[in-house]
Amino acid sequence: MEHVISKTVLLAIVLAPLLGAIIAGLFRRQVGRAGAHWVTILGVAASCVMSGYVLWQLVGQGAAPFNENVYTWFQVGGIEAHVGFMIDKLTAMMMVVVTFVSLLVHIYTIGYMEEDPGYQRFFSYISLFTFSMLMLVMSNNFLQLFFGWEAVGLVSYLLIGFWFKRPTAVFANLKAFLVNRVGDFGFLLGIAGVLLMFGTLDYATVFANAPTIAGQAMSIIDGHEWSVATVICICLFIGAMGKSAQVPLHVWLPDSMEGPTPISALIHAATMVTAGIFMVARMSPLFELSETALNFVLFIGATTAFFTGLIGIVQNDIKRVVAYSTLSQLGYMTVALGVSAYSAGVYHLMTHAFFKALLFLGAGSVIIGMHHEQDMRRMGGLKKYMPITYWTMVIGTLALVGTPFFSGFYSKDTIIEAAAEHAHEAHNWVASYAYWAVLAGAFVTSFYSFRLLFLTFHGKERFHDPVPDHYVAPEADSTEHEEALSHEHDSHDDHGHGDHGHAHTPHESPWVVTLPLILLAIPSILIGFFTVGPMLFGTDAMGHVKQLPFFLGAIDVPGAHDIVGKLAEEFHGPVAFALHGFQAPAFWLALGGFVLAAVMYWWKPELPEKARKAFAWPVRVLENKYGFDNLWIDGFAGGGLLLGKASRAIDSHVIDGAAVNGSARVVDFVANVTRRVQSGYLYHYAFAMILGLIVLLAALIRYWR
């Protein structure tokens, strides 16, 4: 008997979190605080269980992929707008990852947000976020994809600015919202291009007819003929650059740390930031038609992987170190997409979701135990006070740096091997640059990861030390009453946090916080070993039986580009691959990062200050984040202000003294117009960002033609 995926089950998976969000948000008085977390947790738990069942049907029972419409919004001519689901192994894997991580974040939130007056509102938001992400990954058409795409952006805006009385939180959510609008501008153009060329927005029809646009060209911008596939794919990827925080549209993600730690984990681990990776993998039949687009993807991913990782080295806020780690790992996933190793990219997406959620929630546990202190310079020696948090974060760190036999190793090293193979085959500077970037990134990742561990859990206990006069603490989470404490920001001009209760000894977090850490630590160790064979190498868990590729039919990779398939021929099973990992350059670079971090932040803690003075200029560049924030926001504002001042000076000192009143009025009008460049409105700067990005992309595309 053929197993069939039930449409009713799929609807229940999507609607359960939405129902929980509605009840928790609109019926707060009726259900109370406990009711809000129970109804949302039960909704997400039901979705998680049913998602697991759907994946089991596809993998264990051989059920056919599902692709049907369930509701039609409208029909104009031959174009339909409908709600539909495309459920294959790629989608089912994403559904399980999203709902499982979301479920643990819901549970963790009970302890973390216990005293917050927005408790019910927060549960409503994160449940709505889960619904939006499910709509995105389960869609079978571009219009529904765009709905989910925008919905996660909207809810992330609400969550990043959850503590809306903090000016920094308001700025951070506006920044995230507007930078993502820049990416979405390109994404919309890509969708419009799909509709123009194919006359439909349904995935199945578009992918089936994708070869028809191979070789077609269009004339845009400078009158030159540009490949249709290249234009569409690069426009779509601009959307991924925004959502998945790729350079230069990465600036919003570190600032999203202004939101509570649970949402930092949810956004950065398994949901919003991975939407772009999933989208490009889903669109692989289109991207495989354009080598130029893939080179562009590869270049952006490699740049993000290495250079954003370097910024993590100089961060002192524990959450921001993990945030820059996320940026770097997203770059690794994008590199995999650029070398046509789509399965490796989405596999790293899956493993990364577990250990990165673990690290974020572990950082939140440290913040709770340290009475809302986030600066690692005010920590040290926490291992004996917070043993569960410590050991789970050790596991997350070992997975992140790619230690053989841990989950992150199998996915991350596959990407590095794929990049090496591509560099060997492609013989172009982009491929070589990408390989060396991800290889060097292994050292950088290890260094900042173990730096975090040593500063936080080892060495001298610094939480009882007096606060230095020059010390300015980073923005901290707070679960205290918003109006009473205003998160300890409104009453401190320097954004300090007083003593943060440091007269109290640090303590381990309650079980609703530590239980999710333990549950995430288990897959961070084991899931790579048991899934790398079936999901990447086409074997069983131990590498014995050759199987069809896991993502066959969900991801299009021509045989000539199947780099992962070539790796599978070389490594038979997880044990052989892990043993090879001990000999690989990435392992020794990661070991070097560990040794350097141990020397500088454990054995010889006086060395960092000496190194800081010796390398003052590079440190300053990294602390300024290469000036991207100034470029996108302050640069436009400052340039407009300078232009306005110059215009006013000319008006008052030159023109008025030398010309008649009529001339003065003309110049005054010009000064007022030019002064509007510095309007103070972020959406004006966002528009300038769009124009600048278009010019940059046009130059890059023309170069690669």
C-alpha positions as CSV (number, residue, x, y, z in Angstrom):
1,M,0.0,0.0,0.0
2,E,1.4,3.4,-1.0
3,H,1.7,5.8,1.8
4,V,0.2,9.3,1.2
5,I,0.9,12.5,3.1
6,S,-2.3,13.9,4.5
7,K,-3.3,17.4,3.6
8,T,-5.1,17.7,6.9
9,V,-1.9,16.9,8.8
10,L,0.0,19.6,6.8
11,L,-2.7,22.2,7.6
12,A,-2.6,21.2,11.2
13,I,1.2,21.7,11.3
14,V,0.9,25.2,10.0
15,L,-2.2,26.3,11.9
16,A,-1.3,24.9,15.3
17,P,1.3,27.6,16.1
18,L,-1.0,30.3,14.6
19,L,-3.8,29.3,16.8
20,G,-1.5,29.4,19.8
21,A,-0.3,32.9,18.8
22,I,-3.9,34.1,18.5
23,I,-5.0,32.8,21.9
24,A,-1.9,34.0,23.7
25,G,-2.1,37.4,22.1
26,L,-5.8,38.2,21.9
27,F,-7.1,36.4,24.9
28,R,-4.4,37.2,27.4
29,R,-6.8,38.1,30.3
30,Q,-8.8,34.9,29.8
31,V,-5.8,32.4,29.7
32,G,-3.4,34.2,32.0
33,R,0.4,34.0,31.9
34,A,0.5,30.2,32.4
35,G,-2.2,29.7,29.8
36,A,-0.2,31.7,27.3
37,H,2.9,29.5,27.5
38,W,0.9,26.3,27.6
39,V,-1.2,27.0,24.6
40,T,1.8,28.1,22.5
41,I,4.0,25.2,23.7
42,L,1.3,22.7,22.9
43,G,0.7,24.2,19.5
44,V,4.4,24.1,18.5
45,A,4.9,20.6,20.1
46,A,2.0,19.3,18.0
47,S,3.6,20.8,14.9
48,C,6.9,19.2,15.8
49,V,5.5,15.8,16.3
50,M,3.5,15.9,13.1
51,S,6.5,17.3,11.2
52,G,8.6,14.3,12.4
53,Y,5.8,12.0,11.3
54,V,5.8,13.6,7.8
55,L,9.6,13.2,7.6
56,W,9.3,9.5,8.7
57,Q,6.7,8.9,6.0
58,L,9.0,10.3,3.3
59,V,12.2,8.5,4.6
60,G,11.0,5.4,6.3
61,Q,7.8,4.5,4.4
62,G,8.7,5.8,0.9
63,A,5.8,8.2,0.7
64,A,5.6,10.2,-2.5
65,P,6.4,14.0,-2.2
66,F,3.3,16.1,-1.8
67,N,2.5,19.1,-4.1
68,E,-1.0,20.4,-4.0
69,N,-2.9,23.7,-3.6
70,V,-5.3,24.0,-0.7
71,Y,-6.8,27.4,-1.2
72,T,-7.0,29.9,-4.1
73,W,-7.0,33.6,-3.3
74,F,-7.7,34.9,-6.8
75,Q,-7.2,34.2,-10.5
76,V,-6.4,36.9,-13.1
77,G,-6.1,35.5,-16.6
78,G,-3.8,32.5,-16.4
79,I,-2.1,33.6,-13.1
80,E,-3.3,32.1,-9.9
81,A,-2.6,33.1,-6.3
82,H,-3.0,30.3,-4.0
83,V,-1.9,28.6,-0.7
84,G,-0.2,25.3,-1.4
85,F,2.3,22.9,0.0
86,M,5.4,21.3,-1.6
87,I,6.5,18.6,0.8
88,D,9.7,16.7,0.0
89,K,12.7,15.7,2.0
90,L,14.2,19.2,1.9
91,T,11.0,20.7,3.2
92,A,10.3,18.0,5.8
93,M,13.8,18.4,7.2
94,M,13.3,22.1,7.5
95,M,9.9,21.6,9.2
96,V,11.4,19.3,11.9
97,V,14.4,21.6,12.5
98,V,12.2,24.8,12.8
99,T,9.6,23.3,15.1
100,F,12.1,21.4,17.3
101,V,14.3,24.4,18.0
102,S,11.2,26.6,18.4
103,L,9.7,24.2,20.9
104,L,12.9,24.3,23.0
105,V,13.0,28.1,22.8
106,H,9.4,28.2,24.0
107,I,10.3,26.1,27.0
108,Y,13.4,28.1,27.8
109,T,11.4,31.3,27.6
110,I,9.3,30.3,30.7
111,G,12.4,30.7,32.8
112,Y,14.1,33.5,31.0
113,M,11.1,35.9,30.6
114,E,9.5,34.9,33.9
115,E,9.4,38.4,35.4
116,D,8.8,40.3,32.2
117,P,5.4,42.1,31.9
118,G,5.3,41.3,28.2
119,Y,5.4,37.6,28.9
120,Q,2.2,36.7,27.1
121,R,3.0,39.1,24.2
122,F,6.4,37.4,23.8
123,F,4.9,33.9,23.6
124,S,2.4,35.2,21.0
125,Y,5.1,36.6,18.9
126,I,7.4,33.6,18.9
127,S,4.5,31.3,18.0
128,L,3.5,33.6,15.2
129,F,7.1,33.6,14.0
130,T,7.0,29.8,13.9
131,F,3.9,29.9,11.8
132,S,5.5,32.4,9.4
133,M,8.6,30.2,8.9
134,L,6.5,27.1,8.3
135,M,4.5,29.0,5.6
136,L,7.8,30.0,4.0
137,V,9.4,26.5,3.9
138,M,6.3,24.6,3.0
139,S,5.2,26.8,0.1
140,N,4.8,25.5,-3.4
141,N,4.8,28.9,-5.2
142,F,6.7,32.2,-5.1
143,L,3.8,34.3,-3.9
144,Q,3.3,32.2,-0.7
145,L,7.1,32.1,-0.3
146,F,7.1,35.9,-0.4
147,F,4.3,36.0,2.1
148,G,6.3,33.9,4.6
149,W,9.4,35.8,3.7
150,E,7.8,39.1,4.7
151,A,5.9,37.7,7.7
152,V,9.1,36.5,9.4
153,G,10.6,39.9,8.7
154,L,7.7,41.6,10.3
155,V,7.6,39.4,13.4
156,S,11.4,39.7,13.8
157,Y,10.9,43.4,13.8
158,L,8.5,43.1,16.7
159,L,10.8,40.7,18.5
160,I,14.0,42.6,18.1
161,G,12.3,45.7,19.4
162,F,10.3,43.8,22.0
163,W,11.6,46.1,24.8
164,F,10.3,49.1,22.9
165,K,11.2,51.6,25.7
166,R,14.8,51.1,24.9
167,P,16.0,53.5,22.1
168,T,18.7,51.0,21.2
169,A,16.1,48.3,20.7
170,V,13.9,50.5,18.5
171,F,16.9,51.5,16.4
172,A,17.9,47.8,16.0
173,N,14.5,46.7,14.9
174,L,14.2,49.5,12.4
175,K,17.7,48.7,11.1
176,A,16.8,45.0,10.7
177,F,13.5,45.9,9.0
178,L,15.0,48.5,6.5
179,V,18.1,46.5,5.6
180,N,15.9,43.5,4.8
181,R,13.8,45.8,2.7
182,V,16.9,46.4,0.5
183,G,17.3,42.7,0.0
184,D,13.5,42.3,-0.6
185,F,13.6,44.9,-3.3
186,G,15.9,42.6,-5.3
187,F,13.9,39.5,-4.3
188,L,10.7,41.1,-5.7
189,L,12.6,41.9,-9.0
190,G,13.6,38.2,-9.2
191,I,10.1,37.0,-8.6
192,A,8.8,39.5,-11.2
193,G,11.5,38.1,-13.6
194,V,10.2,34.6,-13.0
195,L,6.6,35.6,-13.7
196,L,7.7,37.5,-16.9
197,M,9.7,34.5,-18.3
198,F,7.5,31.6,-17.2
199,G,4.0,33.1,-16.9
200,T,3.5,31.3,-13.5
201,L,4.7,31.4,-10.0
202,D,4.3,27.7,-9.2
203,Y,7.6,26.0,-8.4
204,A,6.9,22.8,-10.3
205,T,6.1,24.5,-13.5
206,V,9.0,27.0,-13.3
207,F,11.5,24.2,-12.5
208,A,10.2,22.0,-15.2
209,N,10.6,24.8,-17.8
210,A,13.8,26.2,-16.4
211,P,16.0,24.9,-19.2
212,T,14.0,27.0,-21.7
213,I,15.7,30.2,-20.5
214,A,19.2,28.9,-20.8
215,G,21.0,31.0,-23.4
216,Q,18.3,33.7,-23.4
217,A,19.4,37.3,-22.9
218,M,17.8,40.6,-22.0
219,S,19.0,44.2,-22.4
220,I,19.1,46.2,-19.2
221,I,20.9,49.3,-17.8
222,D,23.6,49.9,-20.3
223,G,22.1,48.3,-23.4
224,H,24.3,45.2,-23.2
225,E,22.8,41.7,-23.4
226,W,22.6,40.0,-20.0
227,S,21.7,36.4,-19.4
228,V,18.1,36.1,-18.2
229,A,19.0,33.3,-15.7
230,T,21.9,35.5,-14.3
231,V,19.6,38.5,-13.8
232,I,16.8,36.4,-12.1
233,C,19.2,34.4,-9.9
234,I,21.2,37.4,-8.7
235,C,18.0,39.3,-7.9
236,L,16.7,36.4,-5.9
237,F,20.0,36.1,-4.1
238,I,19.9,39.7,-3.1
239,G,16.9,38.7,-1.1
240,A,18.9,35.9,0.5
241,M,21.7,38.4,1.3
242,G,19.2,40.4,3.4
243,K,17.5,37.5,5.2
244,S,20.7,35.5,5.6
245,A,22.8,38.5,6.5
246,Q,25.5,38.3,3.8
247,V,28.0,41.1,3.3
248,P,27.2,44.0,2.8
249,L,23.6,43.4,4.0
250,H,24.8,41.8,7.3
251,V,24.7,44.9,9.5
252,W,21.3,44.2,11.0
253,L,22.1,40.9,12.5
254,P,24.6,41.8,15.3
255,D,22.3,44.6,16.4
256,S,19.4,42.2,16.7
257,M,21.0,41.1,20.0
258,E,18.9,44.0,21.5
259,G,16.0,41.5,21.5
260,P,15.6,39.0,24.4
261,T,18.0,36.0,24.2
262,P,15.3,33.4,23.3
263,I,14.5,35.2,20.1
264,S,18.2,35.7,19.3
265,A,18.5,31.9,19.4
266,L,15.3,31.4,17.3
267,I,16.3,34.0,14.6
268,H,19.9,33.1,14.4
269,A,19.8,29.3,14.7
270,A,17.1,27.6,12.6
271,T,14.7,30.1,11.2
272,M,14.9,33.6,9.7
273,V,18.6,33.7,8.9
274,T,18.5,30.3,7.2
275,A,15.5,31.3,5.0
276,G,17.9,32.6,2.3
277,I,20.0,29.4,2.3
278,F,16.8,27.3,2.0
279,M,15.5,29.5,-0.8
280,V,18.6,29.3,-2.9
281,A,18.7,25.5,-2.4
282,R,15.1,25.3,-3.4
283,M,15.8,27.4,-6.5
284,S,18.8,25.2,-7.6
285,P,17.2,24.4,-11.0
286,L,17.5,28.1,-11.8
287,F,20.9,28.8,-10.2
288,E,22.5,25.9,-12.1
289,L,21.8,27.7,-15.3
290,S,24.1,30.6,-14.5
291,E,27.8,30.2,-13.7
292,T,28.0,34.0,-13.2
293,A,25.3,33.9,-10.5
294,L,27.0,31.0,-8.7
295,N,30.3,32.8,-8.7
296,F,28.6,35.9,-7.2
297,V,27.1,33.7,-4.5
298,L,30.5,32.1,-3.9
299,F,32.3,35.4,-3.6
300,I,29.7,36.9,-1.2
301,G,29.6,33.8,1.0
302,A,33.4,33.5,1.3
303,T,33.8,37.2,2.2
304,T,31.1,36.8,4.8
305,A,32.6,33.6,6.3
306,F,36.0,35.0,6.9
307,F,35.7,38.7,7.5
308,T,32.7,38.7,9.8
309,G,34.4,36.0,11.8
310,L,37.3,38.3,12.4
311,I,35.0,40.8,14.0
312,G,34.0,38.2,16.6
313,I,37.6,38.2,17.9
314,V,37.3,41.7,19.4
315,Q,33.7,41.4,20.8
316,N,33.3,41.5,24.6
317,D,29.5,41.0,24.7
318,I,28.9,37.2,25.0
319,K,25.8,37.4,22.8
320,R,27.6,39.4,20.1
321,V,30.4,36.8,19.8
322,V,27.8,34.2,19.1
323,A,26.1,36.5,16.7
324,Y,29.2,37.1,14.6
325,S,29.7,33.3,14.7
326,T,26.3,33.0,13.1
327,L,27.3,35.4,10.3
328,S,30.4,33.4,9.6
329,Q,28.6,30.1,9.5
330,L,26.0,31.5,7.2
331,G,28.9,32.4,4.9
332,Y,30.0,28.8,4.9
333,M,26.5,27.7,3.9
334,T,26.5,30.2,1.1
335,V,29.9,29.0,-0.1
336,A,28.4,25.5,-0.4
337,L,25.6,26.9,-2.5
338,G,28.1,28.7,-4.7
339,V,30.0,25.5,-5.5
340,S,26.7,23.7,-6.3
341,A,27.1,21.6,-3.1
342,Y,23.5,22.5,-2.1
343,S,23.0,19.4,0.0
344,A,26.1,20.3,2.0
345,G,24.8,23.8,2.6
346,V,21.4,22.7,3.8
347,Y,23.0,19.9,5.9
348,H,25.2,22.5,7.6
349,L,22.0,24.5,8.1
350,M,20.5,21.6,10.0
351,T,23.5,20.7,12.2
352,H,24.2,24.4,12.8
353,A,20.6,24.9,14.1
354,F,21.2,22.7,17.1
355,F,24.6,23.8,18.2
356,K,24.0,27.5,17.6
357,A,20.7,27.4,19.4
358,L,22.6,25.7,22.2
359,L,25.3,28.4,22.3
360,F,22.7,31.2,22.3
361,L,20.6,29.7,25.0
362,G,23.8,28.9,26.9
363,A,24.8,32.5,26.7
364,G,21.4,33.5,28.0
365,S,21.9,31.1,30.9
366,V,25.2,32.8,31.7
367,I,23.4,36.2,31.6
368,I,20.8,34.9,34.1
369,G,23.5,33.4,36.4
370,M,25.5,36.7,36.2
371,H,22.4,38.8,37.1
372,H,22.1,40.2,33.6
373,E,25.8,41.0,33.0
374,Q,26.8,40.3,29.4
375,D,30.4,41.5,29.2
376,M,32.9,38.6,29.4
377,R,35.5,40.9,31.0
378,R,33.2,40.9,34.1
379,M,33.0,37.1,34.3
380,G,35.6,34.4,34.7
381,G,35.7,31.2,36.8
382,L,32.0,30.4,36.3
383,K,32.7,26.7,35.6
384,K,32.2,25.7,39.3
385,Y,29.1,27.8,39.7
386,M,27.3,26.8,36.4
387,P,28.4,23.3,35.6
388,I,25.5,22.3,33.3
389,T,25.7,25.5,31.4
390,Y,29.5,25.1,31.1
391,W,29.5,21.5,29.8
392,T,26.7,22.1,27.3
393,M,28.5,25.2,26.0
394,V,31.7,23.1,25.6
395,I,29.7,20.7,23.5
396,G,28.3,23.5,21.4
397,T,31.8,25.0,20.9
398,L,33.3,21.6,19.9
399,A,30.5,21.2,17.3
400,L,31.0,24.8,16.1
401,V,34.7,24.6,15.5
402,G,34.4,21.3,13.6
403,T,35.8,18.7,16.0
404,P,35.7,15.3,14.4
405,F,32.8,13.1,15.5
406,F,30.8,16.2,16.6
407,S,27.9,17.3,14.4
408,G,29.4,20.5,13.1
409,F,32.4,18.6,11.8
410,Y,30.5,16.5,9.2
411,S,28.8,19.5,7.7
412,K,31.5,22.1,7.9
413,D,34.3,19.9,6.7
414,T,32.1,18.7,3.8
415,I,31.8,22.4,2.7
416,I,35.6,22.9,3.0
417,E,36.3,19.8,1.0
418,A,33.7,20.8,-1.6
419,A,35.3,24.3,-1.8
420,A,38.7,22.6,-2.3
421,E,37.4,20.4,-5.1
422,H,35.7,23.3,-6.8
423,A,38.9,25.3,-6.7
424,H,40.8,22.4,-8.2
425,E,38.2,22.1,-11.0
426,A,37.2,25.7,-11.7
427,H,40.7,27.3,-12.0
428,N,39.5,30.9,-11.3
429,W,40.3,33.4,-8.6
430,V,36.9,33.3,-7.1
431,A,37.0,29.6,-6.4
432,S,40.6,29.8,-5.0
433,Y,39.6,32.8,-2.8
434,A,36.6,31.0,-1.4
435,Y,38.6,27.9,-0.5
436,W,41.3,29.9,1.4
437,A,38.7,32.0,3.1
438,V,36.7,29.0,4.5
439,L,40.0,27.3,5.4
440,A,41.3,30.3,7.3
441,G,37.9,30.7,8.8
442,A,38.4,27.4,10.7
443,F,41.2,29.0,12.7
444,V,39.3,32.2,13.3
445,T,36.2,30.3,14.5
446,S,38.2,28.2,16.9
447,F,40.0,31.2,18.3
448,Y,36.9,33.4,19.1
449,S,34.9,30.4,20.3
450,F,37.5,29.2,22.9
451,R,38.2,32.8,23.8
452,L,34.5,33.0,24.9
453,L,34.8,29.8,26.9
454,F,38.1,30.8,28.7
455,L,37.0,34.4,29.4
456,T,33.6,33.2,30.8
457,F,34.2,30.0,32.6
458,H,38.0,29.8,33.4
459,G,40.6,32.0,35.0
460,K,40.2,34.6,37.6
461,E,36.7,35.4,39.0
462,R,36.2,39.0,37.9
463,F,32.6,39.4,38.9
464,H,33.4,40.7,42.4
465,D,36.0,43.2,41.1
466,P,35.2,46.9,41.2
467,V,34.1,48.4,37.9
468,P,36.9,50.3,36.2
469,D,36.4,54.0,35.7
470,H,36.7,53.6,31.9
471,Y,34.3,50.6,31.8
472,V,31.2,50.9,29.6
473,A,29.1,47.7,29.7
474,P,27.4,46.4,26.5
475,E,23.6,46.5,26.3
476,A,22.2,43.8,28.5
477,D,19.1,41.7,28.5
478,S,16.8,42.1,31.4
479,T,13.7,40.3,32.5
480,E,12.8,42.8,35.2
481,H,9.8,45.0,35.0
482,E,10.0,47.4,32.1
483,E,8.6,50.4,33.8
484,A,10.4,49.9,37.1
485,L,13.8,49.4,35.8
486,S,13.5,50.2,32.1
487,H,16.1,47.5,31.7
488,E,18.6,49.6,33.6
489,H,19.2,51.8,30.6
490,D,17.1,54.8,31.1
491,S,18.7,55.7,34.4
492,H,22.3,55.3,33.2
493,D,23.7,57.7,30.6
494,D,26.6,55.4,29.9
495,H,24.4,52.4,29.5
496,G,26.1,50.8,32.4
497,H,24.4,48.3,34.7
498,G,25.5,49.3,38.1
499,D,26.9,46.3,40.0
500,H,24.2,44.0,38.5
501,G,23.9,42.3,41.8
502,H,27.5,41.2,41.7
503,A,27.5,41.0,45.5
504,H,25.6,37.8,44.8
505,T,27.4,34.7,43.8
506,P,26.7,33.4,40.3
507,H,24.2,30.5,40.2
508,E,23.1,27.8,37.8
509,S,19.9,28.5,35.9
510,P,16.5,26.8,36.7
511,W,15.6,23.6,35.0
512,V,13.3,25.3,32.4
513,V,16.6,26.9,31.1
514,T,19.0,24.0,31.5
515,L,16.7,21.3,30.2
516,P,16.7,22.8,26.6
517,L,20.5,23.1,26.9
518,I,20.8,19.3,27.5
519,L,18.2,18.4,24.8
520,L,20.2,20.6,22.3
521,A,23.5,19.2,23.4
522,I,22.5,15.6,22.5
523,P,22.0,16.3,18.7
524,S,25.0,18.6,18.8
525,I,27.1,15.5,19.5
526,L,25.2,12.7,17.7
527,I,23.1,14.0,14.8
528,G,26.1,14.4,12.4
529,F,27.3,10.9,12.9
530,F,24.0,9.3,12.3
531,T,22.8,11.4,9.4
532,V,25.8,12.3,7.3
533,G,25.6,8.9,5.5
534,P,21.9,9.0,4.5
535,M,21.7,12.8,3.9
536,L,25.0,13.5,2.2
537,F,26.8,10.3,1.1
538,G,23.9,8.2,0.0
539,T,24.6,5.3,2.4
540,D,23.1,4.1,5.6
541,A,24.2,5.5,8.9
542,M,27.3,3.3,9.0
543,G,28.2,3.8,5.3
544,H,27.4,0.2,4.3
545,V,24.6,0.3,1.8
546,K,24.5,2.6,-1.2
547,Q,21.3,4.5,-1.4
548,L,19.7,7.2,-3.6
549,P,20.7,10.8,-2.7
550,F,18.6,12.0,0.2
551,F,17.6,15.2,-1.6
552,L,17.0,13.6,-5.0
553,G,14.1,15.5,-6.6
554,A,14.3,18.3,-4.1
555,I,17.6,19.8,-5.2
556,D,18.8,19.8,-8.8
557,V,22.5,19.0,-9.2
558,P,23.8,17.8,-12.6
559,G,26.2,14.9,-12.4
560,A,29.1,17.1,-13.5
561,H,28.6,19.4,-10.5
562,D,27.9,16.8,-7.9
563,I,30.9,17.5,-5.7
564,V,29.3,15.9,-2.6
565,G,28.7,12.7,-4.6
566,K,32.4,12.7,-5.5
567,L,33.3,13.0,-1.8
568,A,30.9,10.1,-1.0
569,E,33.0,7.9,-3.3
570,E,36.1,8.8,-1.3
571,F,34.7,8.5,2.3
572,H,32.5,5.6,3.2
573,G,30.6,6.4,6.3
574,P,31.0,8.8,9.3
575,V,33.9,7.0,10.9
576,A,36.1,7.1,7.8
577,F,35.2,10.7,7.3
578,A,36.0,11.7,10.9
579,L,39.3,9.8,10.8
580,H,40.2,11.7,7.7
581,G,39.2,14.9,9.5
582,F,42.1,14.5,12.0
583,Q,44.5,14.7,9.0
584,A,42.8,17.6,7.3
585,P,44.2,21.2,7.4
586,A,41.0,22.6,8.9
587,F,41.4,20.4,12.0
588,W,45.0,21.6,12.6
589,L,44.0,25.2,12.1
590,A,41.2,24.8,14.6
591,L,43.6,23.2,17.0
592,G,45.9,26.2,16.5
593,G,43.0,28.5,17.3
594,F,42.4,26.6,20.5
595,V,46.0,26.7,21.6
596,L,46.3,30.5,20.9
597,A,43.1,31.2,22.8
598,A,44.2,29.1,25.8
599,V,47.6,30.8,25.9
600,M,46.1,34.4,25.7
601,Y,43.0,34.0,27.8
602,W,43.8,31.3,30.3
603,W,47.6,30.8,30.9
604,K,48.9,34.3,30.1
605,P,45.9,36.7,30.6
606,E,48.2,39.7,30.3
607,L,48.9,39.0,26.6
608,P,45.6,40.3,25.1
609,E,46.3,43.8,26.3
610,K,49.8,43.7,24.9
611,A,48.5,42.3,21.6
612,R,45.9,45.0,21.5
613,K,48.5,47.7,21.7
614,A,50.8,46.0,19.2
615,F,48.0,45.6,16.7
616,A,46.1,48.8,17.5
617,W,45.1,49.7,13.9
618,P,43.7,46.2,12.9
619,V,41.8,46.0,16.2
620,R,40.3,49.5,15.6
621,V,39.2,48.4,12.1
622,L,37.5,45.3,13.5
623,E,35.9,47.2,16.4
624,N,34.5,49.6,13.8
625,K,33.2,46.6,11.9
626,Y,35.1,47.7,8.7
627,G,32.9,50.9,8.7
628,F,29.9,49.2,7.2
629,D,27.5,50.8,9.8
630,N,29.0,54.2,9.0
631,L,28.7,53.4,5.3
632,W,25.1,52.4,5.3
633,I,23.6,54.7,7.9
634,D,26.0,57.3,9.3
635,G,27.8,57.9,6.1
636,F,24.7,59.0,4.2
637,A,23.6,61.1,7.1
638,G,27.1,62.7,7.6
639,G,27.5,63.3,3.9
640,G,24.1,65.0,3.7
641,L,24.9,67.1,6.8
642,L,28.2,68.2,5.4
643,L,26.5,69.2,2.1
644,G,23.8,71.1,3.9
645,K,26.3,73.0,6.0
646,A,28.4,73.9,3.0
647,S,25.4,75.1,1.1
648,R,24.3,77.3,4.1
649,A,27.8,78.7,4.4
650,I,27.9,79.7,0.8
651,D,24.5,81.1,1.0
652,S,25.2,83.3,4.0
653,H,28.8,84.4,3.5
654,V,29.2,84.6,-0.3
655,I,25.9,85.0,-2.1
656,D,24.1,87.3,0.3
657,G,27.0,89.6,0.4
658,A,27.6,89.8,-3.4
659,A,24.3,89.3,-5.1
660,V,20.8,90.8,-5.1
661,N,18.0,89.3,-3.1
662,G,16.7,87.3,-6.0
663,S,19.9,85.4,-6.4
664,A,20.0,84.9,-2.6
665,R,16.6,83.3,-2.7
666,V,17.6,81.0,-5.5
667,V,20.7,79.8,-3.6
668,D,18.6,79.5,-0.4
669,F,16.2,77.2,-2.3
670,V,19.1,75.1,-3.5
671,A,20.6,74.9,0.0
672,N,17.3,73.7,1.4
673,V,16.9,71.1,-1.3
674,T,20.4,69.7,-0.8
675,R,20.1,69.8,2.9
676,R,17.2,67.3,2.6
677,V,19.8,64.6,1.8
678,Q,20.4,64.5,5.5
679,S,16.7,64.0,6.4
680,G,17.0,61.9,9.5
681,Y,14.6,59.4,8.0
682,L,16.0,55.9,7.8
683,Y,13.9,55.0,4.8
684,H,15.7,57.7,2.8
685,Y,19.0,56.1,3.7
686,A,17.6,52.7,2.8
687,F,16.8,54.1,-0.7
688,A,20.4,55.3,-1.0
689,M,21.5,51.8,0.1
690,I,19.4,50.3,-2.7
691,L,20.9,52.6,-5.4
692,G,24.5,51.9,-4.1
693,L,23.9,48.1,-4.1
694,I,22.4,48.2,-7.7
695,V,25.5,50.0,-8.9
696,L,27.8,47.6,-7.1
697,L,26.0,44.6,-8.5
698,A,25.9,46.0,-12.0
699,A,29.7,46.4,-11.9
700,L,30.3,42.9,-10.6
701,I,27.9,41.3,-13.1
702,R,29.5,43.1,-16.0
703,Y,33.0,42.0,-14.8
704,W,32.0,38.4,-14.6
705,R,30.4,38.5,-18.0
